[in-house]
């Protein structure tokens, strides 16, 4: 049995919202307990999003999970950080099946690799698209963008709506 400090590395309460920073090795077990324990009952997985902190060495990419308990009228955020060099973490789709498309989008936009997610493929960008557009190291503008068959001009070539 791991120490609590090995599982939850940091606790943040900001504006009444609780965020638990979780070590990636314990994420899947922790979400299962949060869902199944009668005193917790976080039945709703409302999404996972990515965040990129390029200056946070060894913890550059974060996944932020949003959970809610209808039973106890509570919300909870779980945040997991991984290094750019090893952006793997366990998929929570076995606990919350609705996580499937959320994890695929986070993979597509931030490059997080969710091990155990069936059909981990891009969901928004073409399959051969280089890079992950929501990361802070992704170039802004000047790249010809193709979005599901449509071509989007670079910012300096768009028409003005003023």
C-alpha positions in Angstrom: 0.0 0.0 0.0 1.6 3.3 -1.1 1.8 6.3 1.2 -0.8 9.0 0.7 2.0 11.4 -0.3 3.1 9.0 -3.1 -0.4 9.0 -4.5 -1.6 12.6 -3.9 1.4 14.9 -4.4 -0.3 18.2 -3.8 -3.7 19.6 -2.7 -5.0 22.9 -3.9 -8.1 24.7 -2.9 -8.8 27.7 -5.1 -12.1 29.6 -4.9 -13.8 26.7 -3.2 -12.7 24.2 -5.8 -10.6 21.2 -4.8 -7.8 20.0 -7.0 -5.7 16.9 -6.1 -2.4 16.5 -7.9 -2.0 12.8 -8.5 1.0 10.7 -9.4 0.4 9.1 -12.7 1.1 5.6 -11.5 -2.0 5.8 -9.2 -4.5 7.6 -11.4 -6.6 4.7 -12.4 -6.9 3.2 -8.9 -7.7 6.7 -7.5 -10.5 7.4 -10.0 -12.0 3.9 -9.4 -12.1 4.6 -5.6 -13.6 8.1 -6.2 -16.4 6.6 -8.3 -17.1 3.4 -6.2 -16.7 4.5 -2.6 -20.1 5.2 -1.0 -18.7 8.2 0.8 -17.3 9.7 -2.3 -19.5 8.6 -5.3 -18.1 10.8 -8.1 -20.4 9.3 -10.7 -19.9 11.9 -13.4 -16.8 12.3 -15.5 -17.3 15.6 -17.3 -14.0 15.8 -19.1 -10.3 15.8 -19.3 -8.3 18.7 -20.7 -4.6 19.2 -21.3 -2.3 22.0 -20.1 1.3 22.6 -21.4 3.9 24.2 -19.1 7.1 24.1 -21.1 9.2 25.6 -18.3 8.1 23.1 -15.7 11.0 20.6 -16.2 10.0 17.0 -15.9 6.3 17.9 -15.6 5.7 19.8 -18.8 2.3 18.3 -19.8 -0.7 18.0 -17.4 -4.0 16.2 -17.7 -6.8 17.7 -15.7 -9.8 15.5 -14.9 -13.2 17.0 -13.9 -15.4 14.8 -11.7 -18.7 15.4 -10.0 -20.9 13.6 -7.4 -24.6 14.0 -7.8 -25.1 12.0 -4.7 -23.1 14.4 -2.5 -23.3 17.5 -4.6 -19.5 17.9 -4.9 -17.0 18.6 -7.7 -13.4 17.5 -7.8 -10.4 18.1 -10.1 -7.6 15.6 -10.5 -4.4 16.8 -12.1 -1.6 14.6 -13.4 1.7 15.8 -14.8 4.0 13.9 -17.1 7.3 14.8 -18.7 7.5 15.7 -22.4 10.0 12.8 -22.8 7.5 10.3 -21.5 3.9 11.6 -22.0 2.2 8.3 -21.1 -0.6 7.9 -18.5 -3.3 5.3 -18.0 -6.6 5.8 -19.7 -9.6 6.1 -17.3 -12.0 4.7 -20.0 -12.4 1.4 -18.1 -13.8 3.4 -15.1 -15.6 6.2 -17.1 -16.4 5.0 -20.6 -17.4 8.6 -21.6 -13.7 9.5 -21.3 -13.0 8.0 -24.7 -13.4 11.1 -26.9 -12.1 13.4 -24.2 -8.8 11.5 -24.0 -8.6 11.3 -27.8 -9.0 15.1 -28.1 -6.4 15.7 -25.3 -4.0 13.3 -27.2 -4.7 15.2 -30.5 -4.2 18.7 -29.1 -1.5 18.1 -26.4 0.3 14.9 -27.2 -0.6 13.0 -24.1 -0.7 9.2 -24.7 -3.4 7.4 -22.8 -2.3 3.8 -22.4 -5.2 1.4 -22.6 -7.5 3.7 -24.6 -9.0 1.7 -27.5 -8.4 3.4 -30.8 -6.0 6.2 -29.7 -6.2 8.2 -32.9 -6.6 11.9 -33.7 -10.1 13.2 -33.5 -9.8 16.8 -34.8 -6.6 17.0 -36.9 -5.7 14.9 -39.9 -3.9 11.6 -39.0 -0.7 12.8 -40.6 -0.7 16.3 -38.9 2.7 17.1 -37.3 2.6 18.3 -33.7 -0.1 19.1 -31.2 -1.8 22.5 -31.8 -2.7 23.5 -28.2 0.9 23.2 -26.9 2.7 26.4 -26.2 5.6 25.4 -28.3 3.4 25.0 -31.4 3.9 27.9 -33.9 1.2 30.6 -34.1 -0.1 31.5 -37.6 1.6 31.3 -40.9 0.9 27.6 -41.2 -1.6 26.5 -43.9 -4.3 24.7 -42.0 -6.5 22.0 -43.4 -9.4 21.1 -41.2 -11.5 18.1 -42.5 -11.1 19.2 -46.1 -11.4 22.9 -45.6 -8.4 25.2 -46.0 -8.0 28.0 -43.4 -5.9 31.0 -44.4 -3.2 32.2 -42.1 -4.2 35.2 -39.8 -2.6 37.8 -42.0 -4.5 36.6 -45.1 -8.0 36.5 -43.6 -10.6 39.0 -44.5 -11.6 41.7 -41.9 -15.0 41.6 -40.3 -14.9 45.2 -39.2 
